[in-house]
Amino acid sequence: MSNDFIFRGSLNAVDPELKHLLDLEDKRQDSTIILIASESESPEAVREGMSSKFANVYAEGYPRESSRRQTEAEIFDTNMELARYRRYSDPRYYKGVEYADVLEALTRRRAAQLFAANGISPNSLYVNVQPLSGAPANSAVYTALLQPGDTIMGLNLNDGGHLSHGTKINRSGKHYNGVPYFVDTQTELLDYDAIEKQALEVKPRIIVAGFSAYPMIVDWGRFRAIADKVGAYLMADIAHISGLVASGMHPSPIGIADVVTTTTHKSLCGPRGAMIMTHKRLLADKIDRAVFPGEQGGPHLNTMAALATALKLAQSEQFKALQARIVANAARLAQQLETHGIRIVGGGSENHLLLIDTKSVTYNGEHLSGDMAARILDVVGIVLNRNTIPGDRGALNPTGLRLGTVWVSQLGFGNDEIDLLAEAIATVLQGCKPYTYMAPGGKIDRRAKVDYQALLRGRAIVRQLRGVPDPKPAGQLVHVRGPEATQFLNHALASDVLALEDEGMQRTQLFGDDLHLEGVVYRENPTSYFLRFSDAENAQAAVEWLTALSDGYVDFGDIYAKLSGPVVVVGMGKGIADTILSVGDVLDTVSGAFGKLLKRDEEEDEVETAVVPTKPFFIGCEQFDADDPLPAFTWQEPADSPLKRTTLYETHKALGGRVIPFAGYEMPVWYSSVSEEHAAVREAAGLFDATHMGTFEVSGPHALEFLETVTTNDVSTLAVGQSHYTYFLFPNGDVVDDLMVYRRGANNYMLVVNASNNDKDWAWLNAV
């Protein structure tokens, strides 16, 4: 046989870049505290099943129906199963599925054994283990039980519901009539009386009891009674709490709800998939047909193999102990956060999750948003998600955080660890200063900055809880790179970085929160710089501070300000530098320059270049006074200046335009009538004479930095051909003028200013 065409070899050999990415993700999961309520760490044995060769097999259809009632011993009698398969085949559309039949029968049986409850035996619980995820599982139930246009009642999304429970932006709310019920606005808990009253009014075909962000025990019996009163199906979506249900830590809806759906990767700690369960045979047949061929093609058998293992583990005493710890940790975390002054929605937790109300963190009358809280905690190493809470108007601006305790409980966290975690979360959140600003389009957006020491304390606790050592200094050299490295360092460092040319260097100082470092900065090119400090510890401190500045969340004295970026900041030792640097002798060159720093007493002129007080801004500039500040700007409007005319003046007169004084020019105010000209512009087109406007050109290698200094908007975000609106401001914040900035080239800009302010603007720009 000739050589085959199967790509053999390890992932590292075949795709080392992807292998590196996978290693980075492993490191992230191993070094952070993950509080995503819908995530857990699936055991190695489960992941081994995921990578099995069952991934190569297509198996549309189902195994024979009688396999539902087989015991595990009968299912694992593979010789008998093969004999039966060869003699009778199976209902599937493909061959080569004899072991797939065994696998699916095993997975269904283990699920039935695990979830059988409330008088329903495993033999009477019909389980479909083929859905690829939770939303398709729910969709399959609707396909099986509803007609398009039927009414679904599910919890309002902002109150903790799920997209697939009838929301208008989801298929469930597009094909069906989604009607939400709500939590009580005062207690933030389900009001079963109100739900019943609403159900009697809207007469839903199905009521969905199940939630993605509800921290309390659900009364399945009360939901059953409501559904019976209106003749509705009851579907329990236990995607989040299936592990708790399986272990007895939460009441089970099996035998109470007509249909139960769940995902398999949240508190069940399995692979990403889903299951549908019912104790009603007629519904089971409809559901099977709705999953296949109604919703999807063949199942992912490798996921099914992983699920079979997860279901076995879920029957163990260790799993039950884990679920008890999950519930205890959630309650403890809620209680501890409240002790620290953080408001918890609903007053606590009875399951695996809790919700923080970020409005309980305020500064100068503004409250912290869920989005900013989640982003800042993420850079600390505490991973969670923003979430709507009762009272929020929509998912775009939530004021909540959702925290789950599954993953940390898997790691063995108990009271001591939870208390430390609560301290970290509270320290970071209460170290935030929220504020608002005018975003594009005129909308008010919420942002926040965090105290640097609070950030460091949070990170230290995360490292302590995960057993991760403190960052080890790599060496005395720090590499800063990125398209905006020059602008970033010019504001982060006290020296005149803009004066550097390629392969040039200068002494500098770095100021920060409880930080003052001296060093040398070397420019390799406009996007690559190297900093050298006296020792590795100082270099590491610089790495952490500069990285925080690049991230953009740290408060460095002005919560509204943010340095250009992002940039990459890496600490480097000589060995790394020799391997990476394109300039081979950079380390030695910068070391030589740093040696001069040690002789600063003899070279006073060099000492002065480390700090340039005349720079418009650098972090720490408030500590220095310029020796020779520029004089105060004054402007006197010229008296009785003659009116100017544009090049189109004679054309305006010839066309009958009514000319009046306007912004120092003779300009036409209209030709026929205002209403007639407005109509013409709306129905056809308008040609306007804007040649009276002032236009300036700003060009040169530092044009961007100049405009960043004298205008209020972020000029660095403009691509060639783009423009934006901005202001000139006096140092006290008064407005000089508003204007448009057009980027015409890499280092070429056109400014368009108001005609009446043309001379004043020109004088102002030349004065600064």
NORVENPE-V283613 format. One line per field, one symbol per residue. phi: phi as a letter, one per 30 degrees, with the letter a starting at -180 (. if undefined). psi: psi as a letter, one per 40 degrees, with the letter a starting at -180 (. if undefined). Layout:
phi->???
psi->???
This chain:
phi->.dedcddckdddddbdddeddddddededdcccccddcbacddeddddddcddeddccbdjbddddddcddddddddddddddddddchaddcccicdddddddddddddddddceahicdedcccbcccedadddddddddddcccejdcccbdeedcjdbedcjdddcedccdbcdbdcbdddddicdcdddddeddddchddbccclbcabdcdccddddddddddcicdcccccedcdddddcidbecdeicddbbcadcccddicddaabbbacceddddddedddbcdcacddddddddddeddddddcddddddedddeddddddddddddddjcdcdiilbcbcbbbccdddcbahiccdddddddddddddjccabdadbejddaddbdcbbcbccddddedjebedddddddddddedddddcdabbddeiiddccbacbdddddddddddedddcicddecedldcbcbbkecddddddcdcdddddddceicbadabbcadhbabcabcbcdaecbbbcccdadddddddedddddddejcddckbddcbdeldbcbbdbcddddddcddcdceedddddddededcddcbdddedddbcdddeaadjdddbcddbdddddbbcdechdddcbddceddedddiddcbdahibdbdcaccadddddddddcbabccdcddddbbcbbkdcdddddddcccdddddddejcbacabcbdedjdddacacccccaebbbccccdedcedddddddddd
psi->hiiifhhiiiddddgddddddddddddddeeihhehdeiihhidddddddeiedeehhghaiiideedeiiddddegddddddddddeaieieiifedddddddddddddddddehifehideehhhhedhdadddddddddddeiiheihhhihhdeeeaidefeideiddeddighhiiiihdddfihgddddddddddegidhhhhiiefheiihgddddddddddefiihhhhfddedddddeeehiiehedidihiiieebeefaihaiihiiehdddddddddddheddibiigdddddddddddddeeidddddddddddddddddddddddeehhhheeahebeiihhheeehihfeiihidddddddddedehhaiiiiiheieiedgifihhhiedddddeehadddddddddddddddeeigiiiihiieeihihiiiihddddddddddddddefhiihhhdaehhhhiidfddddddddieigddeiiheiiiiiihiahfhhiiahhhhdieehihhhididdddddddddddddddeeihfdheeihiiaiihhhhhidddddddhdhdfddddddddddddefddegdddddedhgeeidiihedeeihhdgiiiihihhhihfhiiiiieeddddddeeihhihhfeihihdidciddddddddddbiihiheeeihhihhiidfdddddddeidigdeehiheiiiiaihiideeihdiiihhhheadfhihhhihdeedddddddddd.
